Amino acid sequence: MANQDIFEVEGGLKLYGDITPQGAKNEALQILSAVLLSEETIEISNIPDILDVNLLIELLADMGVEVSKISTDTYSFNAKNVEPDILLSDKFKTKASHLRGSVMILGPLLARFKRAYLPKPGGDKIGRRRLDTHFLGFIELGAKFDYDKEADFYTLSADKLIGKYILLEEPSVTGTANIVMAAVLAEGMTTIFNAACEPYLQQLCNMLNRMGAKISGVGSNLLNIEGVQKLGGTTHQILPDMIEIGSFIGLAATTQSTIRIKNTRLDMLGLIPKYFEKLGIQLKIENDDIIVEEQETYEIQSFIDGSVLTIADGPWPLFTPDLISIMLVTATQAKGSILIHQKMFESRLFFVDKLIDMGAKIILCDPHRATVIGINREYQLRGINMSSPDIRAGVALLIAALSAKGQSVISNVHQIDRGYQFIDKRLQAIGANIVRK
């Protein structure tokens, strides 16, 4: 990654035009893992062309999945000849350890082959991200679990999986998805209470049902799964990425731009548009598009009693933690003050020192909370040199750089590439001055 890992950004330009969100990264990682559950062909469209997703497709191919690229965003997968023991090879261990999404293959492998292996997965450096929910769920279904601390390697095995009532300690999206994928081929009935309700999980359950699974309660926090003996093939279209949609809303507001975000699947965005409107950003809806028009200023709302607005993340349908970084940087340009409370990851706000260096008025109260005093465009942020610590903070810094005066240099941009497809080229197309070096 030594080359092409820097963005040089000239800020202060107003952007104009249409932009279409990519397929949802977080859905893609679940849906792609689910192809391991069937011997029949599964065709998936709207797959985002990003590092994390491409790496998972490589991992599937390494395991023996027959992968055929049909078009730029559509692939077919056939997992008839998968060899789970390839996961024990050094090559696979190295590749899988770099991708947090690789944990999603455990449930399907355990369900179909009664064994699964995985090195401790990597991913964003945003604080502790426990996998207990995944493994405790597998154990409830009858799996034996082993963790080799020296090798940082997980092993799961089972003579058979048997359905059970499972009360999750947390509504983990990936944890729920993994347990669902294990349960669809288990014997008997599995009930998952305190399940995640995210649209991506709904998409996974609906796809599995088309493949022959028997899942009820989709979209609620109580899922009932009647195990079946095998699953068939299907076709599936991935949702547009709600995190990209939120990022583009924040980008338009901070840069005083007019941007039409196309094909957003508004019905699947939950509270995201409403929360940006709380910052004073006016959104116009036309069919399935969101239009953000240039605003001279935008003013943060207060609570009804006049106290300072707090925006906190939480499990769906509450505000997604992946947009907290975007919400924070957008608030720096607003009129008024806001408390941003990031509950889930204790290192996700540590990028605010870069924004402070750029001239933003932010008080980092503790690892989870930051108070933003909006500058109301009294002056522009100034361009600086900085590094992207994770996917979402990286895009937040890119948005700040695009609104700033002068040049900013962002290094470590492969972190952004992990979650945003050709983001430099797509923003260049609507007037951004970004050069990749």
N, C-alpha and C positions, 0 to 999 in steps of 0.2 A: 504493500500500500504506500510505498515511498513516493511514487509518482501519482499525479492527479488527485492528491489528497488535500488540496488547499482551494478555497474559494477566495478570490479577490472581489470585493463588493464595493461598488460606488453607490452611495446612498443618496437619498433626497429626491429620487425620481418618482413621479406619479405613474402608476401602472393602469393599463386599460385593456379590456378584452375578455374573452371567454376562457374558462379553464375547466377541464373535466377531471374529477377525482379518480384516482386509480382504484383498483380492487383492494378490498380491505386486507391489510397484512395479517391482522390477528385472526380473521376468519380463515384466510388461506392456510395458515399453519395447522389449524384443526382439520379442515376439509382434506388437505393433502395427506395427512396422517391416516385419515379414515379409509383411504383406498386400500390399506393393508388388510382390511376386514373381509374383503371379497376376492374370489378368484375370477370374477367377471370384470369386463372393461367399464371404467368410469371416466366420463368426459367432463372436464371442468373448464369453465370460461371466466373471463375477467380476472385472470391471475396476474397480480402485479409483478413487474420485472424489477425486483429489488434483491439485495444481497441475501437477506435471511431466507426468503422464499426460494431463491435459486439454489441456495446451499441445501435446503431440505429436499428439493427435487433431485439434486445430485446424490444425497444420502439414500433416497428411495431407489434410485437406479443402481447404486452400489449394492443394495440388498437384493437385487434381482427383479425389481419392478420394471416391467417393460414400459418405457416412457416414449410417447410420440408427440411431437409438436405439430399441432394442426394449423395454428395461426399465431400471430404475435402474442396473443393472450390466452390461447386455448390449447390444452394438452389432453391426451388420453393416457390412462394408466391401467395396466393390467398386472395384478400382484399374484398371479397364479403360481409363479415359480420363485417365491421369496425364500431366502435362506437366513433365518434369524441368527444363526451362529456367526455370520459375517461380522456381527456387532462386536465380537471378541477380538477382531484384528486391530493391530496398532493404527493402521491407516484410518479405520472407521472411528476409533476412539479419538484420534486427533481432530478429525473433521467435526464429529458430533459435539465435542467439548466446546466448540466455538459458537454454538447455536443454542440459545435457551429453548427455542421452539422444538428442539429434538426430543424434549421430554414427552411430547404428544404422541410419539410412536409406541410408548410403553403399553398403554391400554389396548390398542389394537393387536399388538404382538402377543400380549398375555391372553387375550380373548381367543385368538385363532390358533396360536402355537403353544400356549400354556407355558411360555418362557419368554423373558425379555431382559435385555441388558442395556446399560447406558452409562457413559462417564458423566460426572457431574457437569451439567450444562453451563455455558457461559451466558452472555447477554449484557444488558445495560448495567452500568455501575451506579445503581440508584438506591442502594441499601439492600438489606437482607430480603431475600425472596424465597421463603420457605417452600419446600415441596412436600411437607408433611401431609397436607390434605390429599394429595395424589396417593401416596403410599398407604396411608391409613385406610383409604377407600378400597384399595386393592386387597389389603389384608382382611378387611371385613368380608370381601367376596371369596376369601379362601386362599389367597396367595401367600407364599412364604417370601419374606423380604430379607435381603442381606446388603449391607453397605460396607465396602472395604475402604476404611479411612485412608490407608496408605496410598492406595491406587485411586481414590476418589471415584469409586465405581459401584454402581447399583446393579443388583441381580434380583429378578423376580421369577418365581416358578409356582406351578400349581398342577395337581392331578386333575382337578376340575374346578370351575368357578360356580358358586351357588349364590343365587339371588338373596338379598337381605335388606332389611330396613337400615338405611344409613343416614345419620344426622350429621351434616358437615359442620365442622367448627367455624368455618368461614365460607362465604359464597364465592369461592375461587372460580374464575371462569375456566382456566385451563384445568384445574382440578376436577371441576364438574364434568367437563368435556372428556377427560381421560377416563373417569369412572363410568360415564355413560357408554363410552366405546368398549370398555371391558364388559359391562353388564349386558349389552345387546346379545351376546352369545353365551351368557351364563345360563345355568339351569334355574327355572322358576322365575319368581317376581322379585325385582329390585325396586325399592322405593328410596329416592334421594330427597331429603328435606333440607331446607336452606340452600337449595341449588341456585347457581347463578342464572340470571334471566336474560343476559345480554342478547342482542339481535344475532351476534355471531353464533352463540350457542343454539338459538332457535333455528338458525340456518342449518347447523350440523344435525340437529334432531330431525328436521324435516327431510334432509337428504337421506339420513339413515332409514327413516320410515319409507321413503321411496324405494330403498334397497331391500325392504322386507322386514325391517325392525318394527317392534310394537312399543312405541314410546307415547305416553299420554301426559298431559299437563304442560305441553311445550309453551314457553313464555311465562310460566309461573315458577315459584320456588319449590314446588312439589312435583317431582317427576316420578312416574310409574313406568317401569320397563319390564315387559314380559319377554324373557329370553327366547330366542329362536335358534335353530340349528345352523343356519347359514344365511348369508346375505348375497344379493345379486348386484347387477350393475345399474347405473343411472347416469343422468346428466345433471349438472349443477352450475348455476351462475353465482359468482361471489358478489356480495354487496359492494357499493362504493364505500371508500374508507371514510368513516365519520371523523377520524382524527385529521385527515387532510382537509375535509370540509371546514372544520373548526379553525384549522391553521390558515386557510385562505380568507375566512372572515376576519380573523385578527390581522392578517397581512394587509387587507384592503383598508381597514380602519386606521392602522398606524401610519400607512403611507399616503393617506388621503386619496385613495384610488377608487376607480369604478370597475368592479369585477363581477362578472356573471359566473356563478359556479353551477355547472350544468349536471343534470341527472343525479340528484342528490339522495333520492329515496327518502324524502321528508318523513314518511311514515315510520322510518327506522332511526330517526335522529334523537328521539326523546327530548330531553330538556336542553340540548346543546344550543339551538337557536335562541331560546328564551334567556339563557344565561349570558349570551353575548349582548342581548338587548338590555340586560341589567346594567351593562357598562355604558349604555346610551347609544349603542350602534343600531342604526335603523336598517332593517332588512325588508326587502320587497320579495314576495313570492310570486313567481309566474310558472304555472304548471308544476314541474318538479325541479325548477331552477331557483336558486337563491341569488338575488342581486344585491350587492353592497355598493351603494353610491357614495361618491366623495362627500365627506362631511368636514366642515370647518373645525368643529369641536364635537366631542361627545362627552356626556356627563354621567358619572356613576350614580346610580340610584342609591337611596338610603332605605333602611327598613322603615316600616310604617311609623314607628315611634321616633324616627329621626336619627337613630344610631347608625354607626358605620356598617356598611354592607360587609358581610362575610360570605365568601364563596369557598365551599369545601367539596372535596371529592367523596365518592361513595359508590357502593355497588349499584348496578343498573336497577331501576331507571334513574338513579341519581347521577350527578355529573361525573363523567369519566376522568380518572386520574391522569390519563394520557394528554388531557388538554389543560391541565393546571399550569404548565409552563407557558403555554400560548396565552392563556388568560392573564397571567402575571405581566408578560411583556406588553400586551395590549393595554393594560391598565396604566402603564407608565406614561402614556400620552394623553390620558383622559383628564377631565376636570373632576376633582374630588378624591376621596381616599377609599381604600378597600383593604380588608384583611383576607389574605389567601391562606387557606388551611389545607395543607397536603397531608392527609392522614395516613396514607398507606405505605409510603417509602421515605425513609428518613434522610436520604441523600439527594432527593430530587430537586431541592431548592438551592443546592450549593453553587449553581451557576450564576446566582444573582450578583455576585461580586463583579462579574464582567459588566452587567448592566449598570451597576453603580459607577464603575470606571468610565462608562459611556455618558454619565450624567444623570442617570435615573435616580429618583428619590425613593429608596427602599430601605426598610429596617428589617433585617433578618432576626426575628424574635427568638427562634430556636430552630432545630432541624426541620420542623414541620410547618412553621408559620412565618409569613412575611407580610409586613404592612407596606402597601404601595401608596405614596402620595403623588397623585397624577400631576404632571407639569403643565397640562392644558396647553401644550404647544407654545409656551412662552419662549422656549428655545428648542433647537434640535439636539438630539443625542449626538455625540461625536464618535467618529469611527476609530476603532482600536484593533489591535491584534489579539486574537483569542482562540481557544480550542474547544471543540465540541465534545462534551463529556458523555452524552448519550443521545439517542435518536431525537427525543422530544425537545430537550434543552438545546440541541444543535439547531433545530428549526426555529426555536424561539430566538436564539442569537442571530440567525439569518434574517428573521423579520426585523429585529432591532437594527441590524446593519443596513437593511434596505431603507429604513426610515431615518438613518443617521446622516450627519453632515460629513462629507469626505469619504475616505476609503477605509474599509475594514478588511482584515485578513483573518479568515477562519480556517484553522488547521484541523486535522483529524476528521475530515468530512465524510470518510467512509462510514462513520457512525450515522450520519444523515442518510447516506445511500442505503443503509440497512432497512430503512423504513419508508423512504420517499423515492419514487421512480423518476429518474432523470429530472430532478427538481430544478437544476440550473437551466436546462434547456426549456422546460415548460414555463418557467418564470421569465426567461429571456423573450419568449414569444409574446408576452404581454408587456414588455418594455423594461424589464429589470436588467441592470448592468452587473452581471456575474460572470467572472472568468474562472474556469477550473484550471489549476496548474499542478 
